[in-house]
Amino acid sequence: MKQWLSKFRSRRLKDRFGDGVTSVTTDEVAWWNQPLYSVLIGFLLWSAACILLHTGIAGKRGNLDATLAMAGKEILILIFTGVAGMLLRVLSPKLLKANSRLLLLALCALATVIPGAALLNDTERWASLPPAVAGMLIPFALAPLLSGVLLGGAAATVAGLWATLTCLVISNFSIPVLIAGLIATTTAARLVHTLRRPASSSAISAFPCSSRD
């Protein structure tokens, strides 16, 4: 009789535990964290980059070749945005599951692209500022530092690379812009990795003989 009661109780517990697991898994993903909204954030980021790309040619009339070249640049930025999403999926999958953090990452990336586009598009108006110098003044380290401090080292790398490649397209594929962006992204990512290192490991390495005493 006792064995039968124990088996009956174990079955009831398994049924309750299974029901609880199914209810949690179905309600775990909120409507805001659906994958469709992640794609929407990426599309909005690409649209903002395309708007910044077109600000430099506002009021100018171009022929068919110029229009096709601009369309090619837009497609290239779209490819860069998709590659950034795939890098996030490999380096930080949890970041793609929280669209609020993904939106914050997009804003951090635009923190570099917006002033960079303003500098690159206004070089024709500034006679004393060559285009190469304007490219070196772009705050490439701003995007990886902000995203790294707020979201982690993987976000810093992805934001810095996307901002660098987008500014490269806006600058009409300037090599100094690419070199400066890669150097700034690498330095900022290493700095963020050092700053976010757990303090316990550094304390243990600083006092190796404290446990013996």
Helices and strands as residue ranges (DSSP letters): H 2-28, H 35-54, G 55-57, H 64-91, H 93-96, H 99-121, H 131-136, H 142-151, H 153-170, H 175-195, H 199-206
